[in-house]
Amino acid sequence: MDQSVAIQESLRREENCLLAVQCHVLSDDAAESRLLGLVEAGKERAIFIYTHRRMAITADDVCLEDVIPIDLHFAVVEVSSPEELVLVGADTRVRMSYKDESLELKLPFGSHSRLFLGEVIRAWSDVCEFPTRQAKFEWIGKYRTATGGPGLVKQALAPLGATLNKLNQHKKTEKSTDKKKRSLERLQASNSATASSSAESRDASGRDERDERAADPPVPAVPRAGLRDELIKCELLKNEDLYIYREHFSFFLGTYNVNGQTPKESLRPWLSCTPEPPDMYCVGFQELDLSKEAFFFNDTPKEMEWTKAVSDAVHPDAKYALVKLVRLVGIMLIFYVKKEHAEFISDVEAESVGTGIMGRMGNKGAVGLRFRFHNSDICVVNCHLAAHAEEYERRNQDYKDICGRLLFRQADPARPPLTIMKHDVVFWIGDLNYRIGELDVADVKDLVGKKDFEMLRAYDQLKRQIEEEAVFVGFAEGEIHFQPTYKYDAGSDMWDSSEKCRAPAWCDRILWRGKDISQRHYRSHMTLKTSDHKPVSSLLVVGVKRVNGDSYKKTFEEIVRNLDKMENECIPSVTLSEREFHFEEVKYMAHQARTLSIFNDGQVPCHFEFIPKPNEVAYCKPWLTANPPKGFIAQGASVDVDLEVFVNRATAPDLNSGEQEMEDILVLHLERGKDYFISVTGSYLPSCYGTPVRVLCRLREPIRDVPRESLRQMMAASAHENAASAEKPLDIPKELWMMVDHLFRNAIKQEDIFQQPGLRSEFAEIRDCLDTGAADSLSGGNHSVAEALLLFLDALPEPVVPYAFYRQCLECCSDAVQCEKVVSALPPCHRNVFHYLAAFLRELLKNSASNRLDVTIVATIFASLLLRSPTKQDLAEKRKAREFFQHFLGQSSSTSS
């Protein structure tokens, strides 16, 4: 969560909090949490130090403790203890000093901390580069007075003295600008190093303290040389078997849906169940926290509680280091390694994907991390897929969404991100939620009682979907010889005795993909009774690639020699499979793709890239993508490029109005060669999605039946509020009425309505029905219609509350009377839509006992769509928007239009 909002509220208007980061102030006997803000006033910057509540949201949650100006008296250096192992993924320790005092901080690992530290360094660099520039910092006097003096700097910080001299990183006597610049350069070099280089533990003299015999032989670095570099990398990869050998390491994989509970028992029976300590732990949790605060603001104290429970329960016969923790709402993944392996971990990246309603909410989805261990690229995914026995298609869709959207940045920003499948080894764990179908509860329990798991497995939804190649193609799962892990009465081993009496199922699963992987165990752990699920574990032994230095050197030198012989003055050339592509009947949010094959028919390898046309920033229009946009083609080889078309809420308005046509020219550039031009066109079918409310209220026929020129004229006229119309417009768009009417008649008591996503295939049918008028009623399930409604509101070019009224709404959010006045001033069609939706939502809330909605959930979801900000909406604005809309969800609210 961005806590700079809380700091910004505590500042004066002319000052701006650029970044904020939570950290720990270190002392001899304690580590106290603080919030740091990098604050700018004009060209001067300072670091503000705050005490804070657990999660700072408003100014009331923070208390200013001290201010440190970034001037010539300021210095910052990164420090590490020679006695402890420093690993990629670990927190960063820095020492900030001002005059004769110092402050040692621990910043959490991650890109945000690196960004904060980088901005501090940049500000310090400016000061050092222009030492004659006068910095008065008169504006911080008010804050110094408010804190009662220097505060933290005087009370809690040690003088530089012997500590800094011992570390030999920054001396109190270093006053010259040149010395500061040298210190700055050292830190800049350290900060700019990415996670691709493993941190090393060194003694005071800088000598490497690792056991050199345990490390791989040094590998010659490949020089960065553009096309030549790409060719060498490609040839090295093709000839990998000549210099790679495999060493086996054990990976403990665990998954546990904890149902929002706190740790009530030791996790050691689960995490320390192996005779020998595993080399690595990948531990996943689901439903870590079921509270609304966690759902809407991704904030939970249970992260720390369960992390400590894991740390206390890992195998006692080895010492482990925490490399990375990543969490999305209640889905959390923790990665530990034996300390002796930590130095061989690099390229650590973590990402998350929400697959909840509208593909954004994080109550369902996945977290993932990727890393390189020796010479193997490994990816771990922990997911929580859609619930309910009949929703296996939705689970399949979640899986495909995760595979397509979970992307990891590479160390080289010019290279495209890595997908899950672009790794040597993939571990997939989590509550996959696949159930046992076609059997009633009694039959399932009977087979479990007989331990006839083989017969029961024949009805397992996941097994069937894998056999049909709908999901997890190329993955393996061990034989299941344990009873289903869901659903139990919490605190017992008894099956679900609630009114719903859910059938037992193997919801919690562990799968893998890759070569040279063997499973040593796959089991559940019945002794743990905290949740309605049982935890599951698997021990996998993986052959990890390591480099033989001598063989690598020989292979490398041979490749270079062959390359030298091959290189000449030949100009690269390619043959294209097609030069003109046309996409028929492109629809809103309907993906289409065509394949462009590029064959290298020249005498030399070539590097290709799609480049922008003159005076353009991007290489293509926003509705078009070439994947991959760049690449390398060996001599005589070919590459397939997917040309993908996808119209979303950002591109639909201009295509609907006719202001833009689906026409583009791609420029395919060959390094040291010529350019090739590829034409891409398409016929877009206008949609109510992405069409303004005012235009939709003027359309009595389906939008597809309206001539394009008429539609274009209506779009142009809609920009003028008082534009004349030949006939009275509809009160609300008929498309909106169809969706709300369907939900009112069929889904008023639907459990988890507006919280559970629908099916993409059903959304396509709903969209076509709205756009063509082909049917008088909508097809598809209730959740699909509900999501279609949210997507409709999200796609409006001008939200229901127009941008011009946005600030007024926030300013009066605490005054119900003023809120009513603002809404009454909206343009008639917008006002009607607002009141119509509010009335419908009040009816939904009357049935909250059945649909499990409450006013906070409804207000949060719909306020984000009805009161959209013209710029990025911060957390404080989101809360005010929710408060504004909540006034209209009470039973006494006006329903008149």
N, C-alpha and C positions, 0 to 999 in steps of 0.2 A: 504494500500500500504506500502511496505517495504521501509522506508526512510533511512535505514542504508546505502543504496547505495550512497546517496548524501554525507553522512558523510565520507564513505570510500574513496571517491574521493578526499577529502580534507586532508587525512592523508598521511604520508610517507609509503613507501613500507613495512617496518618492523612492522608497527602497524596495528591493525585489529579492526574494529568496530563490536563487538559481537551482540549488539542489539541496537535498537533505539526506542524511544517512544515520542510521542507528548504530551505535558502537558501544564498546566497553572501555572505561578508563581504568588502567591497570595500576595497582599499587602493590606493595609488598605482601599484603594479606587479603586483598579483596579485588574484585572487578565490578565496578558500578556502571550501570547502563546510563548512557547519555544520548542525546540527539544533537547532531551537528548540522548547522545550516550554513551554506556559503551564501552570504548576503552581499548584494551589489548596490552601491549608491554612486551614480555617475561612473567614473572610471576607477573608483576605489572599491576594494573588496575586503571583507573581514569574515572570520569564522565565529559564529554565534554558538555558544554551548548552552544546552538546556537540560534540566531534569525534566522528566516526562512521565506520563501514565503509560500503562502497558502498550497502548497503541494510540498515538497522538492524532486526533481528528480535527479539533478546533483549538483556538488559542487558549481556551480554558484548560487544555490538557498539558500545556507546557509552562515551564517557569525558567526564565532567563537566569543563567548562573554567571556567565562571563562572556566577554567579547575580546577576540584576538585580532588586531589589525594585520593584514598581510602587507608589510612594508619591509624596509631594509633590516629591521631588527628581527624579522621572522625567518624561520627555517623549518624545513620538514625533511625527514629522512626515513627510509624504510629500514627496519631492524629485524633481526631474527636471533634467537638464542642458539649459540653453538652447541648447547647440550641436547637440544630437542630436534627431532626430525621435522623438516619442513617439506610439505608435499603439495603438489598441485591439487587444488580443491580446498586447501586449508585457509583459515582466516589470515588476513594481512595485518602485521604489526607495524605501526609507524610512530615516530617521535616528532612531535611538534614543539618547537622551542621559540621563546620570545624573550629577548634580552638574556637575563640570567636564570630563566626558569624553563622547565620542560614538562611535557605532558605525553605519556605513552598511551597509545590507543590500540585497540584491536578492532579492525573493520571486518565485517562478515565477507566471506568469499562470494564473488559474483561480479557481474559486469557493472552493476550499479555502484558498488564500492570503487571499482576501477575508474568509472566515469567521474565520481566525486573527487577522488585523489588526482585524477588527471586535470580537472578544472582548477584545483588548488595549486598544482604545479604550474599550470599555465599562468595563473595570476602572479605567482611568485616569480616566474620567468620574466614577466613584463616589468616587474619592479626591479629585478637585477639588470635587465637590459637597458633600462632608462633610469639610472640612479639619481640623475639630477632633477627628475620630475618631482615636484613638491607634492607630497601627500599629507594633508592636514588631519583627515579623519575627524573633523569637528562634529560630524553627525552622530558619532558613537558616544559622545559625551553624555547624552540623555540616557542611554542604556547603561553606561558605566555607573551613573548615579543611581539608577533604578536597582542595580544589583548590589549597591552598597560598597562599591569599590572593586578591586580586581577579583574578589571572590575566589573561585576555584584555583586560579593561578597562584594566589598567595597562600591559600589554605591547604591545598592537597597535593601540590606538585613539588617534586624534588628539584633542587638546583642542578644545573648541568654538571659541574664539578667533575668528580672522579668517574661517575657513571658514563658520561659521554666520552671522556678520555679513554676509558677502558674499551668501549666499543669502537673507538677510533673512527667515528663516522662524522662527527661534527663537533668542533672545539669552541669553547666559549670565546676564545681569543680571535676566532676567524671573523674579521670585520670587513675585509676588503671585498669588493664586488667580484673580483676574479675568483676568489676562493668560493664564494657563494655560487658562482656559475658552475664551478667544477662539481660542487655537491649536487647542484640541480641536475646537471647532465647525468650524474650517476643514477639519480632517482628516476629521471625520465627514461633512461635505458631500462631500468628495472620495471617501471610501470608499464612500458609499452610491450614488454615480453608477454606473449599470450600463453594460454594454457598448454600450448604444444611443446614447451620446453620444461622438463622436470626440474623442480627446485632441488638444490643440492645443499647438504649440510657441510659447512666448512669451519675450520678453526680460525683463530685470529689472524694467522698469516695468509689465509686464503687457500690453504692446501686442502684438496678434496679428501675427506675423511672416510669415504665409502671403501668397502672392501673391493678393490679393483678386480679380484679374481672372480667375484660373483657377477660382475657386469658383463654385458655383451662386448666383444671386441669393437673398437672404434670403427665407425662406418664413414667412408669418405663422403663429404658433402657434395651434393649436386649443385653446381653453380647456376644461379638464376640467369638464364639466357634466352628467354622467350620460347620460340619454336624449338630450338635445340634442346632446351630443358624439358619441354613436354615430350619430345621424342625419347630422350633418355629415360624419363620416368615410365613411359609406356613400355619400352623394351625391358626395363628392370622388372616391371610387373609381370610381363609375359614370361620372363625367364626366372621367376621367383624360386622355382624348385631347385635351381642350381646353387642357391646360397642360403636357403631357409631350412631349419630343422625344427622339430616340435618338442616342446616340453609340457608335461601335463600338470595342471593345477585344478584344485577343487573349488567349486562355486556352490555356496549354500543359497538357495532361492526359497523365500518364504512369502506367503500371502495370508492376510488376516483381515476380514471385515469385522470391525469392532463395534458396529452398531451405535456409534456415538458415546460409548462408555469410556470411563477412565480406567487406567490399569489397576486391577484389583488383586492380581496374583502374579507371581514370577513367570516370566516368559522363558525361563531356562529349560523346561521340559520340551519346548519347541525349538529354541535356537541353539541349544547345546546337546542335541540328541545324537550327534555323531561321535564315535569313539575318538577320532582324531580331529583336531581343530581345522576347519576349512580355511583355504587361502583367502577367500573373499565371501562377504555377505551382501546379498541384495534383498532387502526386506521391504515388502509393500504392505500398505494399509489402505482400507477403504472405509468410508463412513466414519472418519476420524472424529468429526464433529457435525452434528445434525442441526445445530442452532441456526437461526436466521442471520446472526452476525457473521458466522462463517460462510454462509451461502452468498450473502450479498457483498461482504467486505473482505472475505478471504482472511479473516483474523480469528485465531483460536489459540487458547492457552494449552490445548491438548497436544499440540505439536511437541512442545518441550516435555510433557509428561510421558508420552509414548517413546520419544527419542531416548529419554533417560532409562525407560524400562528395557529398551533394546540394548543400550550400552551396558546395562547391568547384567544382561543375560547371555551375551556372546560367550563363546567357549572360553573357559577359564585357563586353559593350557597355552594360550597365545595372547600376544598383545596386538590390539587392533587400532587403526587410525580411521577416523571418520573422514571420508573423501568428499562426500556430497550428500546433501538433503534437498529434495525438491517436493513441493506440495501445491496442489490445486484444490482449494476448499477442503474436502475430506479425503482426497487421494494423495497419499504420501509415499515416497520411495527414499530409502536410506541405503547408502553404499559404504561399507567398511572393507578395509584390506588389512592383512597382516602388515605390521610396520616394516618388515624387511622387504616387502614388495612395493612399498609406496613410491620409491624413487623411480620405478619403472612404469608408473601411471602418468599419462599425459593426455593432452587434447580433451580435457573434461568439459562437456557442455551439457546443459539441462534445459528442457523445454516442456511445455504443457499444452494440451488441447482440450477445450470444452466441447462436449457433444450434446449438451442439454438443449433446452428450448432455443430455437433460432440458431443452433450450432454454436452458442456462446456460453451459456450458463455452465458453470463448472461442477454442478452436482453429479453429472456423469461426464466421462471423458478419460483422459490418460495423462500421466506424467512419464517422462522418459529421460534417460541420461545416456550419453555415449562417452567412450573413453578409449584410449589406445593403451594396451598392456603389452609391453615388449613390441612386437611387430603385428599384433592382431587388433583389429578394430572391433569393439564390442558395444552392443546397444542393449539396454534393459528398458522394458516398457511395463508399467504397472497401470492397469485400467479398471474402470468400473463401468460396465455396459448397461444398457436399458433393462429395466426389470419387467416382471410379469411373464407368466408361462407362455402366453400366446405371442409374445413380441419377439420371436427369434429373428424375423426379418429386420426389425429395428436394430437388434444386436449386430446383425451382419452389416447393416449400414454404418453403425458406430465404428466397427472394426475398419471398414474401408475409409471412413473419414479420418480416423487416427493415422492410418498408413499414408494417406495423402497429405495431411496437414501437419504432422509432427516432423518438423524439419530442424536440423542442427546446423548452426553456422560453422564454417571452416575457418582455420587460422588465417588463410589467405582470403580476404574479403572479396577478391575478384572471382573466386571459384563459387559455383552454385552450392546451396546448402545440401547436406546429406539427408536422404530419406532413411527410414528404418531399415529397409532392405539393402541399403548400400553398405552393409557391415559384414565382416567375416562371421560373426556370431551374434545371434539375437536371442535374448531371453524375454519371454512374454508371460507375465504373471498377473493375477488379479481376480476380482469377482466378475467373471465373464457372464454370469447370470443365466447361462443356458440351462434349461430344465429337462426333466424326464417327461416325454410326451406320450400320448395315447394310452396311458395307464391311469386308473383312478388311484386315489391316495392309499386305499387298502391294499391294492395289488403291489404298489411300490413298497410299502412297509413289509408285506409278506415276503417279497424277494430279498429285501434287506435282512429280514430275520433269518432267512435260509442262507444268507451270505452268497446268494447266486448273483454275484456282481456281473458275470459275463452276460447273463440273460438281461439284466437290468441295463447294461451298457448298450444293448442293441436299440434301446429306446431313448438314448441320450441325444439331445438336440445337437450338441456340439459335434459329436461323432458323425452324425448324419450330414451336417452342414460341411464338414471337412471332406467327407466322402463325395459329396456333390461338388466339391471344389468351389464352394461359395465363399469360404473364409479360410485363412491360415494355410494357404497352399505352400507346400515346402516345409511346413513345420512338423515336428514330431512331439508326441506325448507318450509318457510311459504307461504301462498297464496299470489300471486302477484296481487295487486290492483292498480298498478301505471303503467304509460305508459313506453315504452322502454326507456332506459337511453343512447342509442347510435343510430344514430350519428347525432349531431347537428352542425350547423354553430357556431363556437366559438363566444361568446359574445351575443348569442341570444337563443331563444327557437324554432328556425326554423330548420326543418330537413335538412340534408345534401344537399346542392345545387351545390356541385362540379360536375365535369364531371362524376365521378364514381357514384354519387347519390346512396350511399349505403342504403340498406333497414334498417329501424329501428330494433333494437334487444335489448334483455335484456342481455347484455354482463356482467354487473356488478352484482354479486350475493353474497349471504350470506347463508351458510349452517351450520348445526351443527350435532353432534353425541354425545349421552350420555343419561343418565337417569335423570329424574326429571328436565326437561328443558321446559320452556314455553315461547312463544314469545308474547311480549306486543305490538310491532309495527314492520312493515317492509315497508319501504317507500323510495321514491326518494326525491330529494330536488331541485326543478326546479328553485328556485331563484338564484342558483349559476350558473354563465354563463362563467367562466374562460375557460373551456375546451370544447371539442366536446363530452364529456361524462357528465352525471349528477351523483353527488355522491349519494350513497345509505347507509341507516342505518337500523340497527335492534337492538331492545332492548330485551335481553333475561334475564329471571330470572332463576337462576340455584340453585338447591339444593346442597350445598357444604357439604361434610362430615366433621363432627367434632367429637372429642373424648370425651366420658364421662369417666373421669379418674377412678372413682370407679369401673365402669363396666369393664373397660380395665384391671384393676389390678386383679379383680376376674377371668376374662378369662385367663389372662396370668398365674396366679398361678395354675389354673386347668390344663392348657396345660403342664406346667412343671411337675406337679404331675403325670399326665398320662405318660409323657415321661420317668420319673424315673422308673415307673412300667414296661415299655416296654423294656427299654434298658437292654441288657444282652450280653453274649459273642457270640451271633450268628454272623456269617460272612455274609455280604450282598451278594446276588446273583441275577442275572437277566437272562432272556431268550431273545434272539435276534430273530427277524423275519427272518433275512437272515444273512449270513456271507460272501457271495460273490455277488458283484454287477458288472454288465458289461453294459457299455453305448455304444450303437451302433451308428455309423455314426455321430461322433462328428464333428461339423463344426465351423469355425471361427466365434466368437461372436454370437453363438447360444446356449442359455442356455438350459441345461437338468438337471432334478432332479429326484431322486428316494428316497423313504421313508424307513428309518430304524426304526422299532418299538422296543423299549426297555421296557420289562415288568418286574417289580420287583416281583419276585416269592419268595423272601426271607422272613425272619421273622422280619426284621427291615427296616426302610427307608434307602435309599442309595443316595450317591452323586456321579455322574459320570463325567468324563472329558476325552476328547481325548488328549493324551499326546504325546510329540515328541519321536521318536525312538532314540536309543543311537547315539550320535555324530550328531544329527540333531537339528536344532533350532525350526522349525515349526512342528506342528503335522501332516501336510499333504503337498503334492506337491502344487505349486502355482495355478494350474488349478482346484484344488478341494477345496471344503469348506463343513464343517459340521455345520449345523445350527439348534439348538444351539450347540456350542462346549462343553458346560458343563451344568449341571443342577441337580435338585433334584427330586427324585421319591419316593413318599410315598408308604408304604407297600400296595401291591395289585394293584397299579396304573401303568400306562404306559406313556411313552413319545415318540413322533414321532420326529425323527431327519431327516431333509432333507439333503441328500448328493447331492451337486450341482456341476456340471461341467461347466466351462466357460473358453474358450480359448481366450485370448486377445493379444494385440501386444507384451506384455512382454513374453508370453509363446509360441506363435505361431512359432517363428523361430526355436527353438530346436525341436519342434514336426514336423515341415515341413521337416527339414533336417534328421530326424531319429536319432538325437543324444539322444533324450529322447523318451521313449514310455509312453503311458498312463497306467501306472502301479503304484499302491501304496498300502501300508498296513496301515490301521488305527489301533491305539492301544487305545481301550476303557478301561479306568482305573476306578475301583470302590474304593472309599476311604475305607480303612480297608478291602478291598476285592481283588479279583484277576483281571487280565487283560484279555480282550477278543480281538481277532484279526479279522479284517474285511478286505477282499480283494476288491479292487476297480480297475477295468480295463476299458479300452475303446478303440475303433477303431477310430483314428482320420483321417479325410479326408484332405489331403494336400490342401493348398490354396495359391493363388497368394498373398494373404494378409499375410505379415510376411516373404515373400521370397525376397532375395536380387535382386536388379536391374540387376546385371551381370548374375544371373541365369535365370531370366525371359527373358533376351535378347537371351539366348541360347535355349529357349523352343519354338519350332515351333508348337507343339501340346499343348492342354490344360494340365494343371499340373496334373489333376486327371488321365490322360492317361499315364503318365510317370511311369515306374516301380520304386518302392521305392529305390532299390539299385542304379539305374541310377541317381535318384534325389539326393541321398546321395553323390554320387561321384561328381556330378556337384556342390553341395554345398561346398564340401571340396575343389574343384578346384577353386571356386570363391574367395577363400581367397588369391589366388596368382594372382596378377594383370596380369602377362604375361603368364598365363597358356594357353597352346595350345588348339585349338578347331578344331574339324573335319570339321566344316563348318562355314562360316562367320556368326557372330551373327546378330540379328536384330538391327536396329538403336535404336529403343525404344521398350519396352515391348508391345506386342499386346494388353494386357489388358488395359494398359494406353491409347493406341490409341483408343480402342473401347469407353471408357468413354468420352474422349475429343471429339472424332468425333460426338458422340451422342449430346453432349452439344453444339458443334459448329453448328450442323444442326438444333437443336430444341430449344436451350435455350439462344441464343445469346442476345435476348431481354427480357428474363424472369425477371420479377420484383423480387428483393431481392434474386437473385441467389447467392449462397455461404453465404447467411445470414439467410436463413430460413431452418430448418431441413427437412429431408424427413421422410418417414415412415419406420419403422424397418422391416415390412413384405416385403416391396419393396426392401430394401437393401439385404435381404436374397435371393431374386430372382436374383438380379444383381450379387451378389457374386457367386451363383451357375452357372449362365450363363458364367461368366468369368472363373471359375474353370473347367467347363465341356465342354465348347464350344457347348452347346446344341442349341444355336440360333445364327444367324448371326448378330442380333441387340439386344440391351438391352431393357428390359421391365421396367416399372416403370416411375414415374413422374420425371420432370427435377430436382426438389429439391433433390429427392432421389439419382439420378445419381451424382449430384454435391457433396452430402455428401459422397457417396461411393468413389469418387475420393479423397476427403480430407482424409478419413479413410485409403485409400490405401497408400497415401504418409506418413501418420502418422505411419503406421505399418511397413515401410521399416526398416530392422535391421540397415542398413547403410543409412543415409539420402541422398537425391539427391546431396547435397554438402557434401562429406564425412567428417567425424570428423577431419581428418588430415588437412583439409583446413579451418576449422571453424575460428581459430584465425586470419589467414590471411585475411579472409573476413571482420572481425570486424575492423582490423587495417587499412584497406584501404577503409572503407565504405564511406568516403567523397570524394574519388577520383575515378571518373567514369572510367578513363583509367586503373588504377590499378585493379579495379573490373573486367573489361573485361579480363585482363591478368590472374587473378586468375581462372576465369571460363574456360578460354582456356586451363589451365593446368589440368583440371579435367579428370579422366578416360573417354574414349570416350562415353560409354553408359550413364554415369552420365551427361556428358556435353550435349549430345543430348537431354536427358530428360529435363535438365534445359532450354535449348533454345526453345524446343518444347512447354513447359508450358508457358514460357514468351511470346512467339508469340501468343499463344491462349489468354492469359490474355490481351494482347494489343488489340486484336480484341474485347474482351468483353468491354474494356474501351471506345472503339469507339462508343459503343451503351449505354453509361451511362445515357443518357436521358430517356431510356426505362427501363434499368435494375437497375437503382439507385445505381450503383457501383461508387466508385471513387478510385483514385490511392492509397490513404491512407488505405482504407479498404482492398483492394486487397493485397497491400504490407504487411500489418500487418498479415493477415490471412495466406498467403502463405510463408512468411519469417519464421514464426514459425514452418513450416513443412519442408521446404527445407534446412534451416540452423539451425538444432537442435544442442544444446550444448551437449557434452558428460557428463556434470554435470548439476546441476540445473542452469537454465538461469535466471540471475537477470534482473531487469528492464532496466538498462543501456545497457546490451547486447541485449535485445529485440529491443530497439530503434536503435541500430547500425545495427542489422540484417535487420530491416525494411528499413533503409537508403540504405544499400547495394543493396537489391533486387529492390528498387524503381528505381535505375539507369537503369534497364532492362525493365521498363514498359513505357519508353518514346518512341515516334514514331520513333526516330532516332536510337534506339538500334539495334544492329546486330541480325539477325535471322539465321545466318549460323551456321552449326554444324561442 
